[in-house]
Amino acid sequence: MTNTPIVTDKDKANILWKLAHYNTPESRIAVEALCQELNMPRRKLRAIVHEINSDDSDHLILTDTEEGGYWLAVRGVDPAPAVNHFYEEESRAMNTMRKAHAIKRKIVSIYGQEAIDPNVKLQGRLF
């Protein structure tokens, strides 16, 4: 397993504060520059952005997969980049679900249904 970076509320607040001046695709900040300014590795930055985009707040950090960089979604600007970001994320999620279902099917095919059934392991021998 990989070590997932720990994300604190302070981490999220720092990113949102830093992105306050980057609120259009034209004003985006490069990922490397943001990492350098916040003195954090790219992996931690990505984890924080993921947490912000997954929480119940109204904050949304956008990126363009082709051009890179981050910016904060704000009212009063063109919503198209946010909508495009949503569809990219939704497509990625659907592809991940298809892959997960295929992996599960393959495990059952190779090892049998018992291998994937958590109840079978719970009913194993105690001694």
N, C-alpha and C positions, 0 to 999 in steps of 0.2 A: 504494500500500500504506500501511497505517497503522503507526505506531510502537507496537509492543507494549511496555508498561512492563517493565523488567527487575525480576525478583523474586529476592531473595536469601534465604538461609536465615535471616538476621537479620530480614528483613521478616516471614517466616512466624512466627518465634519471637515477635516483638513482637505480632502479631495474636493468636496463641494465648494469650500472657500476658495480654493485655487482655481477651480473652473468657472467661478462667477464671471470672469471677464472673457471667457471663451464660450460663446453661446450661438455661434453659427458655424456651418461647415467651413466658411472662409476664414474664420478666426480660430479654428481648432489648434490644439497644442499637440505636438508630436509626443508619442508615448515615451520615447527616450528622454526628451526634455522634461516631461512631467516627472518621470522617475528620478531624474537628476535633481530637480528642484525640491522634491519631497524626500530625497535621500532614501529611496526604497527600491528593492528589486522589482522588475517587471511582473514577476509572478504574484507578488503581494498586491501590486496595483490592480492587476486583473481580478484578483479575488475581491478587492474592495469594490471595484466597479460592478462586479457580479452581485455582491451583497446589496449595493445601493439599488441596482435595477431590479432586484428580487424582493425588496422590502415593501412595506405598506405606505411609504412616503410618496409624495408627488414628484420626487426627483428622478430624472431620467438622464443618464449619460449615454451619449450617442457616439458611434464610430462609423467610419466608412471602411469596409473591408478592403477595398481597392486602394484608397488614398491614405488610410491610417489616421491616427490622431484621435483625440477625444474633444468633445464639447458638450455643454449642458443644454438640454432642451428647455426652452422658455416660451411663454405665451407671446403671441404677436409676431412670430416669425413663421416661415413656411413649414408646415407640418410634414411635408413629403419625406425628408430624411428620417424622421421618427417612424413614419409608417413603413418606409423601406427597411429600417432596422428591425421593426417588429416582424415583418414577413421573412427576413433572413433568419431571425431567431426561431420563428415558428417552423420554418423548413428544416433547420438544423435539429430541432427537437423531434420532428416527425422522422427524420432519417435515423436519429439515435434510437427511437422506439422500434423502428423496423429492424435495426441491427440487434437490439436486445431480444426481440421476439425470435429472430433467426438463431441467435446464440442459444436461447432456451430450447428451441426445437432441436438443435444439434446436440445439446447435452442429453436430452431425453433419448434421442436416437442412438447416441453412442453409449451412454451409461444407464439408461432406463429412467423411468419416472421417479423412482425412489431417490435418485441422486439430487433432484431439485426440490423434493418435498421436505420442508423443514420438520414436519411432524414425524417423519420416519426417523430422523436423527434423535428426536426427543424420546422415542420409544426404544432406543438402543439399550444395551445391557448396562447395568449400573456397576457390576463387578467383573 
